[in-house]
Amino acid sequence: MSYNRKEKLRGNIEAIRTAFQLDVERRPPTDAEWELLSKYAGFGGLKCILQDANEISDAAKWNKSDLEL
């Protein structure tokens, strides 16, 4: 299945939220939660969203490819 960037990002965020919730609750995932977890595809070129961006000076630490995004 092909995802566009927004769908990929949403799937990743939902999978991460689900994983954190399961960790807090210390339980295995339900079938519906497995479905959400299966949408995690990594961030690849979108990994820059995980970097600090509180100040414009934070961008000085980013890779050139991240700056382009």
N, CA, C, O and CB atoms as a CASP TS submission, in Angstrom:
PFRMAT TS
TARGET T0000
AUTHOR 0000-0000-0000
METHOD Language model
MODEL 1
PARENT N/A
ATOM      1  N   MET     1       0.840  -1.172   0.000  1.00  0.00           N
ATOM      2  CA  MET     1       0.000   0.000   0.000  1.00  0.00           C
ATOM      3  C   MET     1       0.889   1.239   0.000  1.00  0.00           C
ATOM      4  O   MET     1       1.868   1.294   0.744  1.00  0.00           O
ATOM      5  CB  MET     1      -0.958  -0.004   1.214  1.00  0.00           C
ATOM      6  N   SER     2       0.569   2.210  -0.804  1.00  0.00           N
ATOM      7  CA  SER     2       1.362   3.422  -0.901  1.00  0.00           C
ATOM      8  C   SER     2       0.718   4.533  -0.065  1.00  0.00           C
ATOM      9  O   SER     2      -0.479   4.798  -0.172  1.00  0.00           O
ATOM     10  CB  SER     2       1.507   3.860  -2.375  1.00  0.00           C
ATOM     11  N   TYR     3       1.528   5.162   0.751  1.00  0.00           N
ATOM     12  CA  TYR     3       1.046   6.252   1.598  1.00  0.00           C
ATOM     13  C   TYR     3       1.679   7.550   1.143  1.00  0.00           C
ATOM     14  O   TYR     3       2.841   7.576   0.736  1.00  0.00           O
ATOM     15  CB  TYR     3       1.358   5.985   3.093  1.00  0.00           C
ATOM     16  N   ASN     4       0.906   8.635   1.214  1.00  0.00           N
ATOM     17  CA  ASN     4       1.552   9.915   0.991  1.00  0.00           C
ATOM     18  C   ASN     4       2.190  10.341   2.309  1.00  0.00           C
ATOM     19  O   ASN     4       1.984   9.684   3.329  1.00  0.00           O
ATOM     20  CB  ASN     4       0.535  10.991   0.468  1.00  0.00           C
ATOM     21  N   ARG     5       2.943  11.403   2.308  1.00  0.00           N
ATOM     22  CA  ARG     5       3.696  11.805   3.506  1.00  0.00           C
ATOM     23  C   ARG     5       2.809  12.076   4.714  1.00  0.00           C
ATOM     24  O   ARG     5       3.147  11.683   5.830  1.00  0.00           O
ATOM     25  CB  ARG     5       4.510  13.035   3.207  1.00  0.00           C
ATOM     26  N   LYS     6       1.677  12.745   4.503  1.00  0.00           N
ATOM     27  CA  LYS     6       0.787  13.041   5.636  1.00  0.00           C
ATOM     28  C   LYS     6       0.227  11.757   6.236  1.00  0.00           C
ATOM     29  O   LYS     6       0.165  11.620   7.458  1.00  0.00           O
ATOM     30  CB  LYS     6      -0.366  13.963   5.194  1.00  0.00           C
ATOM     31  N   GLU     7      -0.175  10.831   5.401  1.00  0.00           N
ATOM     32  CA  GLU     7      -0.698   9.558   5.906  1.00  0.00           C
ATOM     33  C   GLU     7       0.380   8.786   6.652  1.00  0.00           C
ATOM     34  O   GLU     7       0.116   8.186   7.694  1.00  0.00           O
ATOM     35  CB  GLU     7      -1.252   8.707   4.755  1.00  0.00           C
ATOM     36  N   LYS     8       1.592   8.803   6.115  1.00  0.00           N
ATOM     37  CA  LYS     8       2.711   8.116   6.759  1.00  0.00           C
ATOM     38  C   LYS     8       2.991   8.735   8.124  1.00  0.00           C
ATOM     39  O   LYS     8       3.163   8.022   9.113  1.00  0.00           O
ATOM     40  CB  LYS     8       3.974   8.175   5.871  1.00  0.00           C
ATOM     41  N   LEU     9       3.036  10.049   8.173  1.00  0.00           N
ATOM     42  CA  LEU     9       3.288  10.745   9.425  1.00  0.00           C
ATOM     43  C   LEU     9       2.181  10.465  10.444  1.00  0.00           C
ATOM     44  O   LEU     9       2.466  10.192  11.610  1.00  0.00           O
ATOM     45  CB  LEU     9       3.413  12.250   9.177  1.00  0.00           C
ATOM     46  N   ARG    10       0.945  10.529  10.017  1.00  0.00           N
ATOM     47  CA  ARG    10      -0.182  10.228  10.920  1.00  0.00           C
ATOM     48  C   ARG    10      -0.123   8.794  11.436  1.00  0.00           C
ATOM     49  O   ARG    10      -0.348   8.540  12.620  1.00  0.00           O
ATOM     50  CB  ARG    10      -1.518  10.463  10.201  1.00  0.00           C
ATOM     51  N   GLY    11       0.181   7.862  10.538  1.00  0.00           N
ATOM     52  CA  GLY    11       0.305   6.461  10.944  1.00  0.00           C
ATOM     53  C   GLY    11       1.416   6.267  11.963  1.00  0.00           C
ATOM     54  O   GLY    11       1.251   5.537  12.940  1.00  0.00           O
ATOM     55  N   ASN    12       2.551   6.924  11.731  1.00  0.00           N
ATOM     56  CA  ASN    12       3.668   6.837  12.669  1.00  0.00           C
ATOM     57  C   ASN    12       3.293   7.405  14.033  1.00  0.00           C
ATOM     58  O   ASN    12       3.587   6.802  15.065  1.00  0.00           O
ATOM     59  CB  ASN    12       4.884   7.575  12.113  1.00  0.00           C
ATOM     60  N   ILE    13       2.647   8.559  14.033  1.00  0.00           N
ATOM     61  CA  ILE    13       2.264   9.199  15.299  1.00  0.00           C
ATOM     62  C   ILE    13       1.273   8.328  16.056  1.00  0.00           C
ATOM     63  O   ILE    13       1.414   8.145  17.266  1.00  0.00           O
ATOM     64  CB  ILE    13       1.657  10.597  15.044  1.00  0.00           C
ATOM     65  N   GLU    14       0.287   7.795  15.376  1.00  0.00           N
ATOM     66  CA  GLU    14      -0.694   6.926  16.043  1.00  0.00           C
ATOM     67  C   GLU    14      -0.035   5.656  16.576  1.00  0.00           C
ATOM     68  O   GLU    14      -0.369   5.188  17.665  1.00  0.00           O
ATOM     69  CB  GLU    14      -1.832   6.558  15.073  1.00  0.00           C
ATOM     70  N   ALA    15       0.889   5.107  15.817  1.00  0.00           N
ATOM     71  CA  ALA    15       1.595   3.904  16.276  1.00  0.00           C
ATOM     72  C   ALA    15       2.425   4.203  17.520  1.00  0.00           C
ATOM     73  O   ALA    15       2.447   3.407  18.459  1.00  0.00           O
ATOM     74  CB  ALA    15       2.500   3.350  15.159  1.00  0.00           C
ATOM     75  N   ILE    16       3.101   5.338  17.530  1.00  0.00           N
ATOM     76  CA  ILE    16       3.905   5.718  18.695  1.00  0.00           C
ATOM     77  C   ILE    16       3.015   5.956  19.906  1.00  0.00           C
ATOM     78  O   ILE    16       3.323   5.491  21.003  1.00  0.00           O
ATOM     79  CB  ILE    16       4.736   6.978  18.394  1.00  0.00           C
ATOM     80  N   ARG    17       1.923   6.670  19.718  1.00  0.00           N
ATOM     81  CA  ARG    17       0.979   6.891  20.828  1.00  0.00           C
ATOM     82  C   ARG    17       0.471   5.564  21.385  1.00  0.00           C
ATOM     83  O   ARG    17       0.392   5.373  22.598  1.00  0.00           O
ATOM     84  CB  ARG    17      -0.211   7.757  20.362  1.00  0.00           C
ATOM     85  N   THR    18       0.135   4.673  20.493  1.00  0.00           N
ATOM     86  CA  THR    18      -0.374   3.364  20.907  1.00  0.00           C
ATOM     87  C   THR    18       0.691   2.591  21.673  1.00  0.00           C
ATOM     88  O   THR    18       0.404   1.986  22.706  1.00  0.00           O
ATOM     89  CB  THR    18      -0.842   2.554  19.686  1.00  0.00           C
ATOM     90  N   ALA    19       1.913   2.612  21.170  1.00  0.00           N
ATOM     91  CA  ALA    19       3.004   1.902  21.848  1.00  0.00           C
ATOM     92  C   ALA    19       3.240   2.467  23.249  1.00  0.00           C
ATOM     93  O   ALA    19       3.444   1.709  24.197  1.00  0.00           O
ATOM     94  CB  ALA    19       4.301   1.990  21.019  1.00  0.00           C
ATOM     95  N   PHE    20       3.213   3.780  23.381  1.00  0.00           N
ATOM     96  CA  PHE    20       3.386   4.393  24.707  1.00  0.00           C
ATOM     97  C   PHE    20       2.248   4.005  25.640  1.00  0.00           C
ATOM     98  O   PHE    20       2.478   3.709  26.813  1.00  0.00           O
ATOM     99  CB  PHE    20       3.466   5.925  24.588  1.00  0.00           C
ATOM    100  N   GLN    21       1.027   4.004  25.128  1.00  0.00           N
ATOM    101  CA  GLN    21      -0.131   3.632  25.948  1.00  0.00           C
ATOM    102  C   GLN    21      -0.032   2.181  26.417  1.00  0.00           C
ATOM    103  O   GLN    21      -0.311   1.873  27.576  1.00  0.00           O
ATOM    104  CB  GLN    21      -1.434   3.841  25.159  1.00  0.00           C
ATOM    105  N   LEU    22       0.361   1.313  25.522  1.00  0.00           N
ATOM    106  CA  LEU    22       0.518  -0.096  25.887  1.00  0.00           C
ATOM    107  C   LEU    22       1.617  -0.266  26.941  1.00  0.00           C
ATOM    108  O   LEU    22       1.497  -1.092  27.845  1.00  0.00           O
ATOM    109  CB  LEU    22       0.843  -0.942  24.637  1.00  0.00           C
ATOM    110  N   ASP    23       2.674   0.514  26.816  1.00  0.00           N
ATOM    111  CA  ASP    23       3.755   0.448  27.793  1.00  0.00           C
ATOM    112  C   ASP    23       3.272   0.919  29.165  1.00  0.00           C
ATOM    113  O   ASP    23       3.575   0.293  30.181  1.00  0.00           O
ATOM    114  CB  ASP    23       4.951   1.295  27.329  1.00  0.00           C
ATOM    115  N   VAL    24       2.527   2.011  29.192  1.00  0.00           N
ATOM    116  CA  VAL    24       1.994   2.530  30.455  1.00  0.00           C
ATOM    117  C   VAL    24       1.057   1.517  31.096  1.00  0.00           C
ATOM    118  O   VAL    24       1.107   1.290  32.304  1.00  0.00           O
ATOM    119  CB  VAL    24       1.259   3.864  30.229  1.00  0.00           C
ATOM    120  N   GLU    25       0.205   0.912  30.280  1.00  0.00           N
ATOM    121  CA  GLU    25      -0.776  -0.044  30.784  1.00  0.00           C
ATOM    122  C   GLU    25      -0.192  -1.447  30.966  1.00  0.00           C
ATOM    123  O   GLU    25      -0.832  -2.321  31.551  1.00  0.00           O
ATOM    124  CB  GLU    25      -1.959  -0.103  29.846  1.00  0.00           C
ATOM    125  N   ARG    26       1.013  -1.651  30.464  1.00  0.00           N
ATOM    126  CA  ARG    26       1.713  -2.945  30.587  1.00  0.00           C
ATOM    127  C   ARG    26       0.827  -4.115  30.161  1.00  0.00           C
ATOM    128  O   ARG    26       0.573  -5.053  30.916  1.00  0.00           O
ATOM    129  CB  ARG    26       2.184  -3.158  32.032  1.00  0.00           C
ATOM    130  N   ARG    27       0.369  -4.009  28.912  1.00  0.00           N
ATOM    131  CA  ARG    27      -0.489  -5.065  28.368  1.00  0.00           C
ATOM    132  C   ARG    27      -0.205  -5.244  26.895  1.00  0.00           C
ATOM    133  O   ARG    27       0.351  -4.353  26.253  1.00  0.00           O
ATOM    134  CB  ARG    27      -1.979  -4.741  28.591  1.00  0.00           C
ATOM    135  N   PRO    28      -0.586  -6.395  26.351  1.00  0.00           N
ATOM    136  CA  PRO    28      -0.397  -6.623  24.909  1.00  0.00           C
ATOM    137  C   PRO    28      -1.460  -5.869  24.105  1.00  0.00           C
ATOM    138  O   PRO    28      -2.518  -5.530  24.635  1.00  0.00           O
ATOM    139  CB  PRO    28      -0.456  -8.140  24.582  1.00  0.00           C
ATOM    140  N   PRO    29      -1.182  -5.615  22.853  1.00  0.00           N
ATOM    141  CA  PRO    29      -2.150  -4.893  22.021  1.00  0.00           C
ATOM    142  C   PRO    29      -3.348  -5.746  21.616  1.00  0.00           C
ATOM    143  O   PRO    29      -3.259  -6.965  21.467  1.00  0.00           O
ATOM    144  CB  PRO    29      -1.467  -4.375  20.783  1.00  0.00           C
ATOM    145  N   THR    30      -4.458  -5.063  21.446  1.00  0.00           N
ATOM    146  CA  THR    30      -5.647  -5.701  20.881  1.00  0.00           C
ATOM    147  C   THR    30      -5.445  -5.818  19.372  1.00  0.00           C
ATOM    148  O   THR    30      -4.465  -5.299  18.837  1.00  0.00           O
ATOM    149  CB  THR    30      -6.955  -4.886  21.220  1.00  0.00           C
ATOM    150  N   ASP    31      -6.344  -6.480  18.697  1.00  0.00           N
ATOM    151  CA  ASP    31      -6.247  -6.581  17.234  1.00  0.00           C
ATOM    152  C   ASP    31      -6.268  -5.196  16.587  1.00  0.00           C
ATOM    153  O   ASP    31      -5.515  -4.938  15.648  1.00  0.00           O
ATOM    154  CB  ASP    31      -7.400  -7.441  16.675  1.00  0.00           C
ATOM    155  N   ALA    32      -7.127  -4.307  17.085  1.00  0.00           N
ATOM    156  CA  ALA    32      -7.211  -2.947  16.534  1.00  0.00           C
ATOM    157  C   ALA    32      -5.907  -2.189  16.776  1.00  0.00           C
ATOM    158  O   ALA    32      -5.455  -1.438  15.910  1.00  0.00           O
ATOM    159  CB  ALA    32      -8.399  -2.178  17.161  1.00  0.00           C
ATOM    160  N   GLU    33      -5.305  -2.381  17.942  1.00  0.00           N
ATOM    161  CA  GLU    33      -4.038  -1.726  18.239  1.00  0.00           C
ATOM    162  C   GLU    33      -2.908  -2.287  17.381  1.00  0.00           C
ATOM    163  O   GLU    33      -2.020  -1.543  16.965  1.00  0.00           O
ATOM    164  CB  GLU    33      -3.699  -1.881  19.718  1.00  0.00           C
ATOM    165  N   TRP    34      -2.934  -3.596  17.111  1.00  0.00           N
ATOM    166  CA  TRP    34      -1.942  -4.184  16.199  1.00  0.00           C
ATOM    167  C   TRP    34      -2.037  -3.512  14.836  1.00  0.00           C
ATOM    168  O   TRP    34      -1.020  -3.253  14.192  1.00  0.00           O
ATOM    169  CB  TRP    34      -2.152  -5.719  16.060  1.00  0.00           C
ATOM    170  N   GLU    35      -3.248  -3.233  14.405  1.00  0.00           N
ATOM    171  CA  GLU    35      -3.451  -2.568  13.120  1.00  0.00           C
ATOM    172  C   GLU    35      -2.783  -1.185  13.126  1.00  0.00           C
ATOM    173  O   GLU    35      -2.108  -0.815  12.165  1.00  0.00           O
ATOM    174  CB  GLU    35      -4.966  -2.438  12.809  1.00  0.00           C
ATOM    175  N   LEU    36      -2.973  -0.431  14.209  1.00  0.00           N
ATOM    176  CA  LEU    36      -2.331   0.881  14.327  1.00  0.00           C
ATOM    177  C   LEU    36      -0.807   0.748  14.363  1.00  0.00           C
ATOM    178  O   LEU    36      -0.096   1.502  13.699  1.00  0.00           O
ATOM    179  CB  LEU    36      -2.827   1.606  15.591  1.00  0.00           C
ATOM    180  N   LEU    37      -0.318  -0.210  15.138  1.00  0.00           N
ATOM    181  CA  LEU    37       1.129  -0.415  15.252  1.00  0.00           C
ATOM    182  C   LEU    37       1.756  -0.798  13.914  1.00  0.00           C
ATOM    183  O   LEU    37       2.900  -0.441  13.633  1.00  0.00           O
ATOM    184  CB  LEU    37       1.427  -1.495  16.288  1.00  0.00           C
ATOM    185  N   SER    38       1.009  -1.518  13.101  1.00  0.00           N
ATOM    186  CA  SER    38       1.536  -1.964  11.809  1.00  0.00           C
ATOM    187  C   SER    38       1.722  -0.812  10.831  1.00  0.00           C
ATOM    188  O   SER    38       2.387  -0.975   9.808  1.00  0.00           O
ATOM    189  CB  SER    38       0.615  -2.999  11.202  1.00  0.00           C
ATOM    190  N   LYS    39       1.149   0.343  11.128  1.00  0.00           N
ATOM    191  CA  LYS    39       1.282   1.502  10.240  1.00  0.00           C
ATOM    192  C   LYS    39       2.574   2.270  10.469  1.00  0.00           C
ATOM    193  O   LYS    39       2.887   3.200   9.726  1.00  0.00           O
ATOM    194  CB  LYS    39       0.107   2.431  10.424  1.00  0.00           C
ATOM    195  N   TYR    40       3.334   1.880  11.510  1.00  0.00           N
ATOM    196  CA  TYR    40       4.612   2.554  11.745  1.00  0.00           C
ATOM    197  C   TYR    40       5.573   2.189  10.628  1.00  0.00           C
ATOM    198  O   TYR    40       5.832   1.012  10.376  1.00  0.00           O
ATOM    199  CB  TYR    40       5.207   2.171  13.132  1.00  0.00           C
ATOM    200  N   ALA    41       6.094   3.196   9.970  1.00  0.00           N
ATOM    201  CA  ALA    41       6.983   2.964   8.836  1.00  0.00           C
ATOM    202  C   ALA    41       8.314   3.694   8.998  1.00  0.00           C
ATOM    203  O   ALA    41       9.101   3.758   8.054  1.00  0.00           O
ATOM    204  CB  ALA    41       6.309   3.400   7.546  1.00  0.00           C
ATOM    205  N   GLY    42       8.571   4.241  10.172  1.00  0.00           N
ATOM    206  CA  GLY    42       9.779   5.028  10.379  1.00  0.00           C
ATOM    207  C   GLY    42       9.594   6.431   9.841  1.00  0.00           C
ATOM    208  O   GLY    42       8.569   6.744   9.235  1.00  0.00           O
ATOM    209  N   PHE    43      10.586   7.273  10.063  1.00  0.00           N
ATOM    210  CA  PHE    43      10.461   8.653   9.622  1.00  0.00           C
ATOM    211  C   PHE    43      11.290   8.967   8.393  1.00  0.00           C
ATOM    212  O   PHE    43      10.992   9.924   7.679  1.00  0.00           O
ATOM    213  CB  PHE    43      10.849   9.571  10.726  1.00  0.00           C
ATOM    214  N   GLY    44      12.316   8.189   8.132  1.00  0.00           N
ATOM    215  CA  GLY    44      13.101   8.413   6.922  1.00  0.00           C
ATOM    216  C   GLY    44      13.397   9.881   6.708  1.00  0.00           C
ATOM    217  O   GLY    44      14.016  10.524   7.557  1.00  0.00           O
ATOM    218  N   GLY    45      12.969  10.408   5.602  1.00  0.00           N
ATOM    219  CA  GLY    45      13.197  11.810   5.271  1.00  0.00           C
ATOM    220  C   GLY    45      12.446  12.775   6.149  1.00  0.00           C
ATOM    221  O   GLY    45      12.726  13.973   6.128  1.00  0.00           O
ATOM    222  N   LEU    46      11.491  12.281   6.925  1.00  0.00           N
ATOM    223  CA  LEU    46      10.726  13.151   7.814  1.00  0.00           C
ATOM    224  C   LEU    46      11.272  13.158   9.229  1.00  0.00           C
ATOM    225  O   LEU    46      10.647  13.722  10.128  1.00  0.00           O
ATOM    226  CB  LEU    46       9.282  12.728   7.833  1.00  0.00           C
ATOM    227  N   LYS    47      12.426  12.542   9.444  1.00  0.00           N
ATOM    228  CA  LYS    47      12.979  12.445  10.793  1.00  0.00           C
ATOM    229  C   LYS    47      13.243  13.814  11.407  1.00  0.00           C
ATOM    230  O   LYS    47      13.346  13.930  12.628  1.00  0.00           O
ATOM    231  CB  LYS    47      14.262  11.641  10.771  1.00  0.00           C
ATOM    232  N   CYS    48      13.353  14.841  10.590  1.00  0.00           N
ATOM    233  CA  CYS    48      13.647  16.181  11.103  1.00  0.00           C
ATOM    234  C   CYS    48      12.557  16.673  12.045  1.00  0.00           C
ATOM    235  O   CYS    48      12.810  17.576  12.842  1.00  0.00           O
ATOM    236  CB  CYS    48      13.816  17.163   9.951  1.00  0.00           C
ATOM    237  N   ILE    49      11.365  16.117  11.981  1.00  0.00           N
ATOM    238  CA  ILE    49      10.315  16.560  12.892  1.00  0.00           C
ATOM    239  C   ILE    49      10.611  16.171  14.332  1.00  0.00           C
ATOM    240  O   ILE    49       9.988  16.696  15.256  1.00  0.00           O
ATOM    241  CB  ILE    49       8.980  15.984  12.469  1.00  0.00           C
ATOM    242  N   LEU    50      11.545  15.266  14.533  1.00  0.00           N
ATOM    243  CA  LEU    50      11.921  14.836  15.872  1.00  0.00           C
ATOM    244  C   LEU    50      13.021  15.704  16.474  1.00  0.00           C
ATOM    245  O   LEU    50      13.367  15.539  17.643  1.00  0.00           O
ATOM    246  CB  LEU    50      12.368  13.397  15.841  1.00  0.00           C
ATOM    247  N   GLN    51      13.570  16.622  15.693  1.00  0.00           N
ATOM    248  CA  GLN    51      14.674  17.439  16.166  1.00  0.00           C
ATOM    249  C   GLN    51      14.167  18.687  16.879  1.00  0.00           C
ATOM    250  O   GLN    51      13.069  19.176  16.614  1.00  0.00           O
ATOM    251  CB  GLN    51      15.579  17.827  15.005  1.00  0.00           C
ATOM    252  N   ASP    52      15.007  19.191  17.800  1.00  0.00           N
ATOM    253  CA  ASP    52      14.667  20.430  18.491  1.00  0.00           C
ATOM    254  C   ASP    52      14.452  21.548  17.494  1.00  0.00           C
ATOM    255  O   ASP    52      15.224  21.712  16.549  1.00  0.00           O
ATOM    256  CB  ASP    52      15.761  20.813  19.489  1.00  0.00           C
ATOM    257  N   ALA    53      13.403  22.310  17.711  1.00  0.00           N
ATOM    258  CA  ALA    53      13.121  23.456  16.846  1.00  0.00           C
ATOM    259  C   ALA    53      12.466  24.555  17.664  1.00  0.00           C
ATOM    260  O   ALA    53      11.503  25.182  17.225  1.00  0.00           O
ATOM    261  CB  ALA    53      12.215  23.048  15.656  1.00  0.00           C
ATOM    262  N   ASN    54      12.994  24.778  18.847  1.00  0.00           N
ATOM    263  CA  ASN    54      12.444  25.817  19.714  1.00  0.00           C
ATOM    264  C   ASN    54      12.958  27.203  19.353  1.00  0.00           C
ATOM    265  O   ASN    54      12.271  28.204  19.557  1.00  0.00           O
ATOM    266  CB  ASN    54      12.771  25.513  21.156  1.00  0.00           C
ATOM    267  N   GLU    55      14.162  27.251  18.820  1.00  0.00           N
ATOM    268  CA  GLU    55      14.808  28.508  18.431  1.00  0.00           C
ATOM    269  C   GLU    55      15.336  28.350  17.011  1.00  0.00           C
ATOM    270  O   GLU    55      15.649  27.238  16.584  1.00  0.00           O
ATOM    271  CB  GLU    55      15.966  28.894  19.426  1.00  0.00           C
ATOM    272  N   ILE    56      15.436  29.436  16.292  1.00  0.00           N
ATOM    273  CA  ILE    56      15.973  29.374  14.931  1.00  0.00           C
ATOM    274  C   ILE    56      17.405  28.840  14.954  1.00  0.00           C
ATOM    275  O   ILE    56      17.844  28.209  13.993  1.00  0.00           O
ATOM    276  CB  ILE    56      15.929  30.769  14.262  1.00  0.00           C
ATOM    277  N   SER    57      18.132  29.088  16.040  1.00  0.00           N
ATOM    278  CA  SER    57      19.513  28.612  16.139  1.00  0.00           C
ATOM    279  C   SER    57      19.598  27.087  16.215  1.00  0.00           C
ATOM    280  O   SER    57      20.651  26.516  15.931  1.00  0.00           O
ATOM    281  CB  SER    57      20.185  29.222  17.357  1.00  0.00           C
ATOM    282  N   ASP    58      18.502  26.419  16.596  1.00  0.00           N
ATOM    283  CA  ASP    58      18.501  24.957  16.629  1.00  0.00           C
ATOM    284  C   ASP    58      18.771  24.362  15.256  1.00  0.00           C
ATOM    285  O   ASP    58      19.371  23.293  15.146  1.00  0.00           O
ATOM    286  CB  ASP    58      17.173  24.443  17.161  1.00  0.00           C
ATOM    287  N   ALA    59      18.333  25.045  14.218  1.00  0.00           N
ATOM    288  CA  ALA    59      18.510  24.544  12.853  1.00  0.00           C
ATOM    289  C   ALA    59      19.985  24.467  12.461  1.00  0.00           C
ATOM    290  O   ALA    59      20.334  23.746  11.526  1.00  0.00           O
ATOM    291  CB  ALA    59      17.760  25.435  11.868  1.00  0.00           C
ATOM    292  N   ALA    60      20.851  25.193  13.155  1.00  0.00           N
ATOM    293  CA  ALA    60      22.281  25.150  12.845  1.00  0.00           C
ATOM    294  C   ALA    60      22.864  23.756  13.083  1.00  0.00           C
ATOM    295  O   ALA    60      23.913  23.425  12.529  1.00  0.00           O
ATOM    296  CB  ALA    60      23.037  26.183  13.687  1.00  0.00           C
ATOM    297  N   LYS    61      22.199  22.940  13.897  1.00  0.00           N
ATOM    298  CA  LYS    61      22.673  21.593  14.212  1.00  0.00           C
ATOM    299  C   LYS    61      22.126  20.541  13.249  1.00  0.00           C
ATOM    300  O   LYS    61      22.539  19.382  13.306  1.00  0.00           O
ATOM    301  CB  LYS    61      22.290  21.230  15.632  1.00  0.00           C
ATOM    302  N   TRP    62      21.207  20.927  12.370  1.00  0.00           N
ATOM    303  CA  TRP    62      20.565  19.968  11.476  1.00  0.00           C
ATOM    304  C   TRP    62      21.439  19.667  10.274  1.00  0.00           C
ATOM    305  O   TRP    62      22.305  20.459   9.902  1.00  0.00           O
ATOM    306  CB  TRP    62      19.213  20.492  11.018  1.00  0.00           C
ATOM    307  N   ASN    63      21.197  18.498   9.664  1.00  0.00           N
ATOM    308  CA  ASN    63      21.834  18.152   8.397  1.00  0.00           C
ATOM    309  C   ASN    63      21.244  19.000   7.284  1.00  0.00           C
ATOM    310  O   ASN    63      20.118  19.485   7.391  1.00  0.00           O
ATOM    311  CB  ASN    63      21.666  16.648   8.084  1.00  0.00           C
ATOM    312  N   LYS    64      22.009  19.174   6.219  1.00  0.00           N
ATOM    313  CA  LYS    64      21.535  19.961   5.071  1.00  0.00           C
ATOM    314  C   LYS    64      20.232  19.380   4.514  1.00  0.00           C
ATOM    315  O   LYS    64      19.319  20.129   4.165  1.00  0.00           O
ATOM    316  CB  LYS    64      22.615  20.005   3.962  1.00  0.00           C
ATOM    317  N   SER    65      20.144  18.053   4.430  1.00  0.00           N
ATOM    318  CA  SER    65      18.944  17.431   3.874  1.00  0.00           C
ATOM    319  C   SER    65      17.712  17.706   4.756  1.00  0.00           C
ATOM    320  O   SER    65      16.595  17.814   4.248  1.00  0.00           O
ATOM    321  CB  SER    65      19.159  15.913   3.718  1.00  0.00           C
ATOM    322  N   ASP    66      17.921  17.817   6.077  1.00  0.00           N
ATOM    323  CA  ASP    66      16.807  18.127   6.974  1.00  0.00           C
ATOM    324  C   ASP    66      16.358  19.578   6.813  1.00  0.00           C
ATOM    325  O   ASP    66      15.168  19.879   6.907  1.00  0.00           O
ATOM    326  CB  ASP    66      17.206  17.858   8.431  1.00  0.00           C
ATOM    327  N   LEU    67      17.305  20.465   6.572  1.00  0.00           N
ATOM    328  CA  LEU    67      16.971  21.868   6.370  1.00  0.00           C
ATOM    329  C   LEU    67      16.083  22.054   5.148  1.00  0.00           C
ATOM    330  O   LEU    67      15.198  22.910   5.140  1.00  0.00           O
ATOM    331  CB  LEU    67      18.239  22.698   6.227  1.00  0.00           C
ATOM    332  N   GLU    68      16.320  21.250   4.116  1.00  0.00           N
ATOM    333  CA  GLU    68      15.533  21.356   2.891  1.00  0.00           C
ATOM    334  C   GLU    68      14.074  20.979   3.113  1.00  0.00           C
ATOM    335  O   GLU    68      13.187  21.470   2.414  1.00  0.00           O
ATOM    336  CB  GLU    68      16.130  20.476   1.812  1.00  0.00           C
ATOM    337  N   LEU    69      13.825  20.100   4.096  1.00  0.00           N
ATOM    338  CA  LEU    69      12.450  19.689   4.382  1.00  0.00           C
ATOM    339  C   LEU    69      11.746  20.740   5.195  1.00  0.00           C
ATOM    340  O   LEU    69      10.574  20.575   5.536  1.00  0.00           O
ATOM    341  CB  LEU    69      12.421  18.353   5.116  1.00  0.00           C
TER
END
